[in-house]
Amino acid sequence: MQCPLNWTVKRRKGKVRSVERAMETKIASSVKVPIVQELVKEKLTTVPPRYHRRDNDHLILSDPSSLPEIPVINMQNLLNTDLMDSELHKLDKASQEWGFFQLINHGVGSEPFRDAIEAYSAEVKVLAIKMLNFMAKALHMKAEEMKTLFKEVSQSMRMNYYPPCPQPELVTGLYPHSDANALTILLQVNEIEGLQIKKDGFWIPVSPLPNAFVINIGDILEIVTNGAYRSIEHRATVNTKKERLSIATFHSPNLDCDIGPAPSLVAPETPAKFRRTTVECG
Ligand SMILES: O=C(O)CCC(=O)C(=O)O
């Protein structure tokens, strides 16, 4: 089931092109479908077949007793001279091995969001730039290269609402995708579990930490880091009792830009894995 409040534009990994949800769009334009919020009001006990998921990916759930946890990065440690190096190492490892982490002590209050979304997005943008600069440092990439690329940042936001569902195993909240942008900062507003990320062939659920952001690497950053940091497939599930809300804020270099591996990360022993191309980033 695709929640009507979600509108997903995705493409195949590494290609940096947009592909519309052709199938869903086609269905949506030819068949009249009740919106999910209306269905929820009817208190259905089964999910209409139209909303059943078409993939079988839920069959490869990992063993719940031995689930690895996605890494946690502490912003305060990144800002502390004594702890910075070991935290940078954690950041580097998380970005290389997972492409995802939860950021705690990030200094962004959630109050401003309720009052003014602009204040929230401005704060989140500053955080995104800080994290990109830390990543450049962790990778020993020339700081100027990252700074130049993100001199102007294009930001967009998506709010996702996942209503409770009587048969969550039959539906999908948000279809598996990776992000086309550079860096995504996700707020799991009511801290309900639902996000899952693909790791070594398994779907790993992300347990929301109080007041943490989930940060993930998008395709553009994978290219800029010459594949060192990875853009990972993820999806969202729904659950029986509780609705779930999330806000994803996407960051890319502004305007049409030239994207390719950062020159300082390309060497004879680490040749460029991606061709330099001009893409629509804004
Ligand atoms: O709701 C979530 O946890 C995932 C959101 C997401 O991946 C997206 O909006 O692209």
The ligand as a Gaussian input file, in Angstrom:
#p B3LYP/6-31G(d) Opt

LIG

0 1
 O        9.150000       7.061000       6.839000
 C       10.306000       6.609000       6.810000
 O       10.864000       6.144000       7.792000
 C       11.070000       6.586000       5.502000
 C       10.839000       7.821000       4.687000
 C       11.602000       7.787000       3.396000
 O       12.408000       6.935000       3.121000
 C       11.331000       8.843000       2.398000
 O       10.477000       9.721000       2.636000
 O       12.008000       8.808000       1.339000

